[in-house]
Amino acid sequence: MTDLTESASAAEIAPAGQLDESRSVSLPVLVLLAFLIGIVAALGAVVFRGMISGVHNLFFLGKLEFSYNANLYDPSAPWGPLIILAPVVGGLIVVWLVQTFAPEAKGHGVPEVMYAVYHNEGNVRGVVAIVKSIASAISIGSGASVGREGPIIQIGASFGSTLARALSLARWQKITLLSAGAGAGIAATFNTPLGGVMFAVELLLPEVSNRTFLPLVVATTTATTIARVVFGLDPAFFVPQTALPEATTVSLVLFAGYALLGTAAGVVSWAFIRFLAFCEDFFPTLPGNAYTQNMIGMFIVGLIFYGFVLTTGHPETAGVGYATIQSILNGGTVTILILLALFLGKLVATSISLGAGASGGVFSPSLFIGATLGAAFGAIGDALFPDAGFSVIAFAVVGMGALVGGATGASITAIVMIFEMTRDYHVIVPLVLAVALATSIRRALIVENIYTVKLRHRGQPIPIIRHTNMYLVRQARELMNKDFIVLPIDTTIADALKQIADRPGAHIIVSDGARIAGVARLAAGSYLPDRHAGQTLRSVVADNFVIAPDTSILNTIITRMNRRGRSLAIVVDRKARVPRPEDVLGVIAAAEISGAVIANHYA
């Protein structure tokens, strides 16, 4: 480590952005780039879905075809019980791809995109899009219980980030294009333009303004338009209106039923988040290596879906599970016991799949878990109160939204996307109620959602309140003033003044042995050596500081400073468990904060 008492170089102490080679383009140019990203995201969704079809048909039907309808059940697999090994074989290929080319492609994708926004300056490597698409197609197609939205989000984000980096765009524009790519990807995948916009706004964009919102809308509408040309105009799921009860005033019993479903969805969301986090921590601790750990997990996943093959005739929990959801929405005759078994089986299979190293998303599994939970509630309510208007289909739709909202924390996204995916306005009021209850209850049980809990465990937390301004996601190491000196607490003020005589803006970090005692800010000329000859730094040291790791974002630092009534932050190496004077890297005070604000305002 460089001697902290040495004067920082000119490059080190330059104001934030002064030596930055990035540039900002005009809003029309940014919109044009977003239009290009929307095209690529849509084409990526088309290719990705074709890849999933090819892998699925090969593993489950024994033929190489690149089209299949995920909303319909397949014929019986020709392999018999050997189909249990399909996810094992696919998993081994996925582990090799991820470990060899892009570790970021492991898991459900969205946490890595959020990490890029808040901890990696909006950078997502271009190779991630390729590896993620191949790995996820193999995972989904071979029967791992994961969804396809996480991969396409990461693919779109990767292209947006890569394009921005190729043009050396400013950080806020890089994050804007990254978010536009992610929103465009999910919009093209589910035929949900509004849902894609809301997903990016609620989960990715730190700042919602004209300069960020317009490119996002252009990208999502472009991607949706192209996807509709290829996939058609139909919604992701078809809800037969004739199977729904006539729209009437909701009775008190029915209202209570929806409220109880929302409450249960909140608890289930908490359980899903905790069990998924447990599996992601547990499988890497198993004996052997990533390959053997994956084999164990994928074998369990195979056993689970083969158990349903023997029970219902279909591998219900394999892949995205849309056929099961559509069957429920079609009014398929399933018992309460089967619904509860599907609910529990999907929750367990998804957590094990991702914990063991599969590549795929959690949005589709959340839809499945919510649909089976809601359908079970509807069936139980209809059995107990046959004249109250309980509907298995309506409760399934509401359950989908409640579970997605509770698990992801994106309440508005859940409501909008469920409406766009089903085109069913019949349940909009109970849907809003259930989503609000599910999100509130989950937050009361655990603050982190299913995306941010993974980053929290890795020591890379995401701020709970994310809608701020772009400058607030800059990391401490980008903004800190590196012009400081570390001196013992018994150093005389006269000696301290001599050491900063030619550095009037330098901060003095005061050490008391192995401890950071505080900060002393001395302005040359303010202290007369003869008057304060016997005075030491001990008499002027101030403890009005907070300690911040160098990867902390400015939003977090300012929040902590405000809560504790402090005026500056001492930035230390993030690897330091107990920060010591030698771990200090810089200081963030009012000058650094105002500099970041001004730089953002004129970017």
C-alpha positions as CSV (number, residue, x, y, z in Angstrom):
1,M,0.0,0.0,0.0
2,T,1.2,3.5,-0.8
3,D,2.5,5.5,2.2
4,L,-0.6,7.4,3.4
5,T,1.6,10.3,4.7
6,E,2.9,11.1,1.2
7,S,1.3,13.8,-0.8
8,A,-1.2,12.6,-3.4
9,S,-0.4,13.2,-7.0
10,A,-2.2,15.7,-9.1
11,A,-4.2,12.9,-10.8
12,E,-5.2,11.5,-7.5
13,I,-6.5,14.8,-6.0
14,A,-8.2,16.0,-9.2
15,P,-11.9,16.8,-8.7
16,A,-14.3,14.0,-9.7
17,G,-14.7,13.9,-13.5
18,Q,-11.9,16.3,-14.2
19,L,-9.7,13.6,-15.8
20,D,-12.6,11.5,-16.9
21,E,-12.5,10.8,-20.6
22,S,-16.3,10.0,-20.7
23,R,-18.6,12.2,-22.6
24,S,-22.4,13.0,-22.8
25,V,-24.4,12.9,-25.9
26,S,-27.5,14.9,-26.6
27,L,-30.9,13.5,-25.7
28,P,-31.9,12.8,-29.4
29,V,-28.7,10.8,-29.8
30,L,-29.4,8.9,-26.6
31,V,-32.9,8.1,-27.9
32,L,-31.5,6.9,-31.2
33,L,-29.1,4.6,-29.3
34,A,-32.1,3.3,-27.2
35,F,-33.9,2.6,-30.4
36,L,-31.0,0.5,-31.6
37,I,-30.9,-1.3,-28.2
38,G,-34.6,-2.1,-28.5
39,I,-34.0,-3.8,-31.9
40,V,-31.2,-5.9,-30.5
41,A,-33.1,-6.8,-27.4
42,A,-36.0,-8.0,-29.5
43,L,-33.8,-10.0,-31.8
44,G,-32.1,-11.4,-28.7
45,A,-35.5,-12.5,-27.3
46,V,-36.4,-14.2,-30.5
47,V,-33.0,-16.1,-30.8
48,F,-33.1,-16.9,-27.1
49,R,-36.6,-18.4,-27.2
50,G,-35.5,-20.5,-30.3
51,M,-32.5,-21.8,-28.4
52,I,-34.7,-22.8,-25.5
53,S,-37.1,-24.6,-27.9
54,G,-34.2,-26.5,-29.5
55,V,-32.7,-27.7,-26.2
56,H,-36.1,-28.6,-24.8
57,N,-37.2,-30.6,-27.8
58,L,-33.8,-32.4,-27.8
59,F,-33.9,-33.3,-24.1
60,F,-37.6,-34.1,-23.7
61,L,-38.8,-35.2,-27.1
62,G,-35.6,-36.6,-28.7
63,K,-35.8,-34.4,-31.8
64,L,-34.1,-31.2,-32.9
65,E,-36.7,-28.6,-33.6
66,F,-36.6,-24.9,-32.8
67,S,-40.3,-24.2,-32.1
68,Y,-42.5,-25.3,-29.3
69,N,-45.4,-23.8,-27.3
70,A,-44.4,-23.5,-23.7
71,N,-48.1,-22.9,-22.8
72,L,-49.0,-26.4,-23.9
73,Y,-48.1,-29.7,-22.3
74,D,-45.7,-31.9,-24.3
75,P,-46.3,-35.6,-25.2
76,S,-44.7,-38.1,-22.9
77,A,-40.9,-38.1,-23.1
78,P,-39.5,-41.2,-24.8
79,W,-36.8,-41.8,-22.1
80,G,-39.0,-43.0,-19.3
81,P,-37.4,-42.6,-15.8
82,L,-34.1,-41.6,-17.5
83,I,-35.6,-38.1,-18.0
84,I,-34.6,-37.5,-14.4
85,L,-31.0,-37.2,-15.8
86,A,-31.9,-34.4,-18.3
87,P,-31.2,-31.5,-15.9
88,V,-28.1,-33.3,-14.6
89,V,-26.6,-33.5,-18.1
90,G,-27.7,-29.9,-18.9
91,G,-26.3,-28.6,-15.6
92,L,-22.9,-30.0,-16.2
93,I,-22.7,-28.1,-19.5
94,V,-23.9,-24.9,-17.8
95,V,-21.3,-25.1,-15.1
96,W,-18.5,-25.5,-17.7
97,L,-19.8,-22.5,-19.7
98,V,-20.2,-20.3,-16.6
99,Q,-16.9,-21.2,-15.0
100,T,-14.9,-21.0,-18.2
101,F,-16.3,-17.8,-19.8
102,A,-18.5,-15.7,-17.5
103,P,-19.1,-16.3,-13.8
104,E,-21.7,-13.5,-13.9
105,A,-23.9,-15.7,-16.0
106,K,-24.6,-18.0,-13.0
107,G,-27.9,-17.5,-11.1
108,H,-30.9,-15.4,-12.0
109,G,-29.3,-12.4,-13.7
110,V,-31.1,-9.4,-12.3
111,P,-28.8,-9.1,-9.2
112,E,-25.8,-8.9,-11.5
113,V,-27.4,-6.1,-13.4
114,M,-28.3,-4.2,-10.2
115,Y,-24.7,-4.7,-9.1
116,A,-23.5,-3.2,-12.3
117,V,-25.7,-0.1,-11.7
118,Y,-24.7,0.5,-8.1
119,H,-21.3,-1.0,-7.7
120,N,-19.6,-1.3,-11.1
121,E,-20.3,2.0,-12.9
122,G,-22.9,0.5,-15.2
123,N,-20.5,-2.0,-16.7
124,V,-21.7,-5.4,-17.9
125,R,-19.3,-7.3,-20.0
126,G,-20.4,-8.1,-23.6
127,V,-19.5,-11.8,-23.3
128,V,-22.1,-12.1,-20.6
129,A,-24.9,-11.8,-23.1
130,I,-23.6,-14.7,-25.2
131,V,-22.7,-17.0,-22.3
132,K,-25.9,-16.1,-20.4
133,S,-28.1,-16.9,-23.4
134,I,-26.5,-20.2,-24.1
135,A,-26.3,-21.3,-20.4
136,S,-29.9,-20.3,-19.6
137,A,-31.3,-21.9,-22.8
138,I,-29.6,-25.2,-21.7
139,S,-30.8,-24.8,-18.1
140,I,-34.4,-24.1,-19.0
141,G,-34.5,-26.5,-21.9
142,S,-33.1,-29.4,-19.9
143,G,-35.6,-29.0,-17.1
144,A,-34.0,-26.7,-14.4
145,S,-36.8,-24.9,-12.6
146,V,-35.9,-21.4,-13.8
147,G,-37.4,-18.6,-15.9
148,R,-36.4,-16.9,-19.1
149,E,-36.8,-13.3,-18.0
150,G,-33.6,-13.0,-16.0
151,P,-31.4,-14.0,-18.9
152,I,-33.0,-11.7,-21.4
153,I,-32.8,-8.8,-18.9
154,Q,-29.1,-9.5,-18.6
155,I,-28.7,-9.9,-22.3
156,G,-30.4,-6.5,-23.0
157,A,-28.5,-4.8,-20.2
158,S,-25.2,-6.2,-21.5
159,F,-25.7,-4.8,-25.0
160,G,-26.8,-1.4,-23.6
161,S,-23.7,-1.2,-21.4
162,T,-21.4,-2.5,-24.1
163,L,-22.6,0.1,-26.6
164,A,-22.3,2.9,-24.0
165,R,-18.8,1.8,-23.1
166,A,-17.8,1.6,-26.8
167,L,-18.9,5.3,-27.2
168,S,-17.2,6.3,-23.8
169,L,-20.5,7.7,-22.5
170,A,-20.9,9.3,-19.1
171,R,-21.9,7.0,-16.3
172,W,-25.5,8.2,-16.1
173,Q,-26.0,7.6,-19.8
174,K,-24.4,4.2,-19.5
175,I,-26.8,3.3,-16.7
176,T,-29.7,4.7,-18.7
177,L,-28.9,2.5,-21.7
178,L,-28.3,-0.5,-19.5
179,S,-31.7,-0.1,-18.0
180,A,-33.3,0.5,-21.4
181,G,-31.8,-2.8,-22.6
182,A,-33.1,-4.6,-19.6
183,G,-36.6,-3.2,-19.9
184,A,-36.7,-3.9,-23.6
185,G,-35.7,-7.5,-23.0
186,I,-38.5,-8.2,-20.5
187,A,-41.0,-6.3,-22.7
188,A,-40.2,-8.4,-25.7
189,T,-40.2,-11.7,-23.8
190,F,-43.6,-11.2,-22.2
191,N,-45.3,-8.8,-24.7
192,T,-45.6,-6.3,-21.9
193,P,-44.3,-2.8,-23.0
194,L,-45.6,-1.1,-19.9
195,G,-44.3,-3.8,-17.6
196,G,-40.9,-3.5,-19.1
197,V,-40.8,0.2,-18.5
198,M,-42.0,-0.2,-14.9
199,F,-39.5,-3.0,-14.2
200,A,-36.6,-0.8,-15.2
201,V,-38.0,2.2,-13.3
202,E,-38.7,0.3,-10.0
203,L,-35.7,-2.0,-9.9
204,L,-32.9,-0.4,-12.0
205,L,-33.0,3.3,-12.8
206,P,-31.7,5.4,-9.9
207,E,-33.1,8.5,-11.4
208,V,-36.5,8.9,-13.1
209,S,-36.5,12.1,-15.3
210,N,-37.0,13.1,-18.9
211,R,-33.4,12.3,-19.8
212,T,-33.7,8.7,-18.5
213,F,-37.4,7.9,-19.0
214,L,-37.6,8.8,-22.7
215,P,-34.8,6.4,-23.9
216,L,-36.3,3.7,-21.8
217,V,-39.8,4.0,-23.4
218,V,-38.3,4.1,-26.9
219,A,-36.3,0.9,-26.2
220,T,-39.3,-1.0,-24.7
221,T,-41.8,0.0,-27.4
222,T,-39.3,-0.8,-30.2
223,A,-38.6,-4.2,-28.7
224,T,-42.3,-5.0,-28.1
225,T,-43.2,-4.0,-31.7
226,I,-40.6,-6.3,-33.2
227,A,-41.5,-9.2,-30.9
228,R,-45.2,-8.9,-31.8
229,V,-44.3,-9.2,-35.4
230,V,-42.5,-12.5,-34.6
231,F,-44.6,-13.9,-31.8
232,G,-48.0,-12.4,-32.5
233,L,-50.2,-10.1,-30.5
234,D,-51.5,-12.6,-28.0
235,P,-50.8,-12.0,-24.3
236,A,-48.5,-14.4,-22.5
237,F,-51.5,-16.2,-20.9
238,F,-55.0,-16.6,-22.1
239,V,-57.8,-16.2,-19.6
240,P,-61.2,-17.5,-20.9
241,Q,-63.6,-14.8,-19.9
242,T,-66.5,-17.3,-20.0
243,A,-64.8,-19.2,-17.2
244,L,-64.8,-16.2,-14.9
245,P,-67.8,-15.2,-12.7
246,E,-69.8,-12.2,-13.8
247,A,-68.5,-8.9,-12.5
248,T,-70.5,-8.0,-9.4
249,T,-69.9,-6.1,-6.2
250,V,-67.3,-8.0,-4.2
251,S,-68.8,-9.5,-1.1
252,L,-67.2,-9.1,2.3
253,V,-66.3,-12.8,2.4
254,L,-64.7,-12.6,-1.1
255,F,-62.8,-9.4,-0.2
256,A,-61.5,-11.1,2.9
257,G,-60.4,-14.1,0.8
258,Y,-58.3,-11.8,-1.5
259,A,-56.8,-10.1,1.5
260,L,-55.9,-13.4,3.1
261,L,-54.3,-14.5,-0.2
262,G,-52.2,-11.3,-0.2
263,T,-51.2,-11.9,3.3
264,A,-50.2,-15.5,2.6
265,A,-48.3,-14.4,-0.6
266,G,-46.3,-12.0,1.6
267,V,-45.3,-14.9,4.0
268,V,-44.6,-17.2,1.0
269,S,-42.5,-14.5,-0.6
270,W,-40.4,-14.3,2.6
271,A,-40.0,-18.1,2.7
272,F,-39.1,-18.2,-1.0
273,I,-36.4,-15.5,-0.5
274,R,-35.0,-17.1,2.6
275,F,-34.9,-20.6,1.1
276,L,-33.4,-19.5,-2.1
277,A,-30.7,-17.6,-0.2
278,F,-30.1,-20.7,1.9
279,C,-29.7,-22.9,-1.1
280,E,-27.3,-20.4,-2.8
281,D,-25.2,-20.5,0.4
282,F,-25.6,-24.3,1.1
283,F,-24.7,-25.9,-2.2
284,P,-21.2,-24.4,-2.5
285,T,-20.4,-25.9,0.9
286,L,-21.1,-29.5,-0.2
287,P,-18.1,-31.8,-0.8
288,G,-16.5,-31.9,-4.2
289,N,-16.5,-29.1,-6.7
290,A,-19.0,-27.1,-8.7
291,Y,-19.8,-30.0,-11.0
292,T,-20.6,-32.5,-8.3
293,Q,-22.6,-29.9,-6.3
294,N,-24.6,-29.2,-9.5
295,M,-25.2,-32.9,-10.1
296,I,-26.6,-33.3,-6.7
297,G,-29.0,-30.4,-7.0
298,M,-30.1,-31.2,-10.6
299,F,-30.8,-34.8,-9.7
300,I,-33.1,-33.7,-6.9
301,V,-34.8,-31.3,-9.4
302,G,-35.2,-34.3,-11.8
303,L,-36.8,-36.4,-9.1
304,I,-39.3,-33.7,-8.3
305,F,-40.6,-33.2,-11.8
306,Y,-40.6,-37.0,-12.5
307,G,-42.7,-37.4,-9.4
308,F,-45.3,-35.1,-11.1
309,V,-45.0,-37.2,-14.3
310,L,-46.1,-40.2,-12.3
311,T,-48.8,-38.2,-10.6
312,T,-50.3,-35.9,-13.2
313,G,-48.7,-37.2,-16.4
314,H,-46.5,-34.1,-16.9
315,P,-43.2,-32.7,-15.6
316,E,-45.0,-29.8,-14.1
317,T,-42.1,-28.1,-12.3
318,A,-39.5,-28.4,-15.1
319,G,-38.5,-25.3,-17.1
320,V,-40.7,-22.2,-17.0
321,G,-43.9,-24.0,-16.1
322,Y,-46.1,-22.0,-18.3
323,A,-48.1,-25.0,-19.4
324,T,-49.2,-25.6,-15.8
325,I,-50.2,-22.0,-15.3
326,Q,-52.2,-22.0,-18.6
327,S,-53.9,-25.2,-17.5
328,I,-55.0,-23.6,-14.3
329,L,-56.2,-20.5,-16.1
330,N,-58.1,-22.7,-18.5
331,G,-60.0,-24.2,-15.6
332,G,-58.2,-27.5,-15.6
333,T,-59.6,-29.9,-13.0
334,V,-56.9,-30.2,-10.4
335,T,-57.5,-30.9,-6.7
336,I,-56.4,-28.7,-3.8
337,L,-53.9,-31.3,-2.8
338,I,-52.3,-31.3,-6.3
339,L,-52.2,-27.5,-6.3
340,L,-50.5,-27.4,-3.0
341,A,-48.0,-30.0,-4.1
342,L,-47.3,-28.0,-7.3
343,F,-46.8,-24.8,-5.2
344,L,-44.3,-26.5,-2.8
345,G,-42.6,-28.4,-5.5
346,K,-41.9,-25.3,-7.7
347,L,-40.6,-23.3,-4.7
348,V,-38.2,-26.1,-3.7
349,A,-37.2,-27.0,-7.3
350,T,-36.4,-23.3,-8.2
351,S,-34.4,-22.7,-5.1
352,I,-32.4,-25.9,-5.6
353,S,-31.8,-25.2,-9.3
354,L,-30.4,-21.7,-8.7
355,G,-28.5,-22.8,-5.6
356,A,-26.8,-25.6,-7.5
357,G,-25.7,-23.3,-10.3
358,A,-28.4,-23.2,-12.9
359,S,-28.7,-20.1,-15.0
360,G,-32.2,-18.5,-15.3
361,G,-34.7,-16.2,-13.7
362,V,-37.1,-16.2,-10.8
363,F,-39.9,-14.2,-12.3
364,S,-41.5,-17.1,-14.1
365,P,-41.2,-19.4,-11.1
366,S,-42.8,-16.6,-9.0
367,L,-45.8,-16.6,-11.4
368,F,-46.1,-20.4,-11.1
369,I,-45.9,-20.4,-7.3
370,G,-48.4,-17.5,-7.1
371,A,-50.8,-19.2,-9.6
372,T,-50.9,-22.5,-7.7
373,L,-51.2,-20.7,-4.3
374,G,-54.0,-18.5,-5.5
375,A,-55.8,-21.4,-7.2
376,A,-55.6,-23.4,-4.0
377,F,-57.1,-20.4,-2.1
378,G,-59.9,-20.1,-4.7
379,A,-60.7,-23.8,-4.5
380,I,-60.8,-23.8,-0.7
381,G,-62.9,-20.7,-0.7
382,D,-65.3,-22.1,-3.2
383,A,-65.6,-25.3,-1.1
384,L,-66.3,-23.4,2.1
385,F,-68.4,-20.6,0.6
386,P,-70.0,-21.9,-2.6
387,D,-72.2,-18.8,-3.1
388,A,-69.6,-16.1,-2.3
389,G,-68.2,-15.9,-5.8
390,F,-64.8,-17.6,-5.3
391,S,-63.1,-18.4,-8.6
392,V,-60.0,-20.6,-9.0
393,I,-59.0,-18.7,-12.1
394,A,-59.5,-15.2,-10.6
395,F,-57.6,-16.2,-7.5
396,A,-54.8,-17.7,-9.6
397,V,-54.4,-14.5,-11.5
398,V,-54.3,-12.4,-8.3
399,G,-51.9,-14.9,-6.7
400,M,-49.5,-14.5,-9.6
401,G,-49.3,-10.7,-9.1
402,A,-49.2,-11.0,-5.3
403,L,-46.2,-13.4,-5.3
404,V,-44.3,-11.4,-8.0
405,G,-44.9,-8.2,-6.1
406,G,-44.0,-9.7,-2.7
407,A,-40.9,-11.5,-3.9
408,T,-39.4,-8.8,-6.2
409,G,-40.6,-5.7,-4.3
410,A,-41.7,-4.2,-7.6
411,S,-45.4,-3.7,-6.8
412,I,-46.4,-1.5,-9.7
413,T,-44.5,-3.8,-12.1
414,A,-46.4,-6.8,-10.8
415,I,-49.8,-5.2,-11.2
416,V,-49.1,-3.8,-14.7
417,M,-47.4,-7.0,-16.0
418,I,-50.2,-9.3,-14.8
419,F,-52.7,-7.1,-16.5
420,E,-50.7,-7.1,-19.7
421,M,-50.0,-10.8,-19.5
422,T,-53.6,-11.8,-19.0
423,R,-55.6,-8.8,-20.4
424,D,-57.9,-9.5,-17.5
425,Y,-59.3,-6.3,-16.0
426,H,-61.8,-8.3,-14.0
427,V,-59.5,-8.8,-11.0
428,I,-57.7,-5.4,-11.0
429,V,-59.1,-4.2,-7.7
430,P,-58.3,-7.4,-5.7
431,L,-55.0,-7.6,-7.5
432,V,-54.0,-4.2,-6.2
433,L,-55.1,-5.1,-2.7
434,A,-53.2,-8.5,-2.7
435,V,-50.0,-7.1,-4.2
436,A,-50.0,-4.2,-1.6
437,L,-50.5,-6.6,1.3
438,A,-47.9,-9.1,0.0
439,T,-45.3,-6.5,-0.5
440,S,-45.9,-4.9,2.8
441,I,-45.9,-8.1,4.8
442,R,-42.7,-9.4,3.1
443,R,-41.0,-6.1,3.8
444,A,-42.0,-6.4,7.5
445,L,-40.5,-9.9,7.6
446,I,-37.3,-9.2,5.5
447,V,-36.3,-5.8,4.0
448,E,-34.4,-7.4,1.1
449,N,-36.2,-8.7,-1.9
450,I,-35.4,-11.8,-4.0
451,Y,-32.9,-9.8,-6.1
452,T,-31.1,-7.7,-3.5
453,V,-30.7,-10.4,-0.8
454,K,-28.0,-12.1,-2.9
455,L,-26.0,-8.9,-3.1
456,R,-26.5,-8.2,0.6
457,H,-24.9,-11.6,1.4
458,R,-22.0,-10.7,-0.9
459,G,-21.4,-7.5,1.0
460,Q,-22.7,-5.4,-1.9
461,P,-26.0,-3.9,-0.6
462,I,-28.4,-2.0,-2.8
463,P,-30.1,1.1,-1.3
464,I,-33.7,0.5,-0.3
465,I,-34.8,3.9,-1.6
466,R,-33.4,3.8,-5.1
467,H,-35.1,6.8,-6.9
468,T,-32.6,9.6,-6.3
469,N,-30.2,11.1,-8.8
470,M,-27.4,9.5,-10.8
471,Y,-24.7,11.2,-8.8
472,L,-25.9,9.3,-5.7
473,V,-24.9,6.0,-7.1
474,R,-21.2,7.0,-7.5
475,Q,-18.9,5.1,-5.3
476,A,-16.8,6.6,-2.5
477,R,-13.5,5.8,-4.2
478,E,-14.6,7.9,-7.2
479,L,-15.4,11.0,-5.1
480,M,-13.1,11.0,-2.1
481,N,-10.4,13.6,-1.6
482,K,-7.1,11.7,-1.5
483,D,-5.2,14.7,-0.2
484,F,-4.8,13.7,3.5
485,I,-2.1,12.9,6.0
486,V,-2.2,10.5,9.0
487,L,-0.6,11.9,12.2
488,P,-0.4,10.6,15.8
489,I,-2.8,12.2,18.3
490,D,0.1,13.7,20.3
491,T,1.6,15.5,17.3
492,T,1.9,19.2,18.2
493,I,-0.2,21.6,16.1
494,A,3.0,23.4,15.2
495,D,4.4,20.2,13.6
496,A,1.2,19.5,11.9
497,L,1.0,22.9,10.4
498,K,4.5,22.5,9.0
499,Q,3.6,19.2,7.3
500,I,0.6,20.8,5.5
501,A,2.2,24.2,4.9
502,D,2.0,23.7,1.1
503,R,-1.3,21.7,1.2
504,P,-3.9,24.1,2.6
505,G,-6.8,21.8,1.7
506,A,-5.4,18.6,3.2
507,H,-7.3,16.6,5.8
508,I,-5.5,15.4,8.9
509,I,-6.5,11.9,10.0
510,V,-5.6,11.6,13.7
511,S,-4.5,8.2,14.9
512,D,-4.5,7.0,18.5
513,G,-2.3,4.0,18.2
514,A,-4.1,1.4,16.1
515,R,-7.4,3.4,16.2
516,I,-8.8,6.2,14.0
517,A,-9.4,8.9,16.6
518,G,-10.9,11.5,14.3
519,V,-10.1,14.3,11.9
520,A,-8.4,17.7,12.5
521,R,-8.8,20.4,9.9
522,L,-6.1,23.0,10.3
523,A,-5.9,26.0,8.0
524,A,-2.3,27.3,7.7
525,G,-2.1,30.7,9.4
526,S,-5.1,30.1,11.7
527,Y,-2.8,28.9,14.5
528,L,0.2,30.8,15.7
529,P,3.1,28.4,16.7
530,D,4.2,30.6,19.6
531,R,0.7,30.8,21.0
532,H,-0.1,27.0,20.7
533,A,3.4,25.6,21.2
534,G,2.3,23.0,23.7
535,Q,-1.1,22.2,22.1
536,T,-1.5,18.9,20.4
537,L,-4.0,17.4,17.9
538,R,-5.7,15.7,20.9
539,S,-7.2,19.1,21.8
540,V,-8.7,19.8,18.3
541,V,-9.5,16.4,17.0
542,A,-13.2,16.0,16.0
543,D,-15.2,12.8,15.9
544,N,-17.9,14.1,13.6
545,F,-17.2,11.4,11.0
546,V,-18.5,8.1,9.7
547,I,-16.5,5.2,8.3
548,A,-17.4,4.2,4.8
549,P,-15.9,1.4,2.7
550,D,-14.5,2.6,-0.6
551,T,-17.3,0.7,-2.5
552,S,-20.2,2.5,-0.6
553,I,-22.3,4.7,-2.8
554,L,-22.8,8.4,-2.0
555,N,-26.5,7.8,-1.2
556,T,-25.6,5.4,1.6
557,I,-22.9,7.7,2.9
558,I,-25.1,10.8,3.0
559,T,-27.9,8.9,4.7
560,R,-25.5,7.7,7.4
561,M,-24.0,11.1,7.9
562,N,-27.4,12.7,8.3
563,R,-28.7,10.1,10.7
564,R,-25.7,10.4,13.0
565,G,-25.3,14.2,12.6
566,R,-21.8,13.9,11.0
567,S,-20.2,16.3,8.5
568,L,-17.7,14.0,6.7
569,A,-16.9,10.4,6.0
570,I,-13.5,8.7,6.2
571,V,-13.2,6.2,3.3
572,V,-11.4,3.0,4.1
573,D,-10.4,-0.2,2.2
574,R,-13.5,-2.4,2.0
575,K,-11.4,-5.4,2.9
576,A,-10.6,-4.0,6.4
577,R,-12.7,-5.8,9.0
578,V,-11.6,-3.3,11.7
579,P,-10.6,-0.1,10.0
580,R,-7.2,1.2,11.1
581,P,-5.3,4.4,10.2
582,E,-3.3,2.5,7.6
583,D,-6.6,1.4,5.9
584,V,-7.7,5.0,5.2
585,L,-8.0,5.9,1.4
586,G,-9.6,9.3,1.5
587,V,-12.1,11.7,2.9
588,I,-15.6,12.8,1.7
589,A,-16.7,16.2,3.0
590,A,-19.0,19.0,1.8
591,A,-16.7,19.9,-1.1
592,E,-16.7,16.4,-2.5
593,I,-20.5,16.1,-2.2
594,S,-21.2,19.5,-3.8
595,G,-18.7,18.6,-6.6
596,A,-20.6,15.5,-7.4
597,V,-23.9,17.3,-7.5
598,I,-22.5,20.0,-9.8
599,A,-20.8,17.5,-12.1
600,N,-24.1,15.6,-12.4
601,H,-26.2,18.7,-13.0
602,Y,-24.1,19.9,-16.0
603,A,-23.4,16.4,-17.4
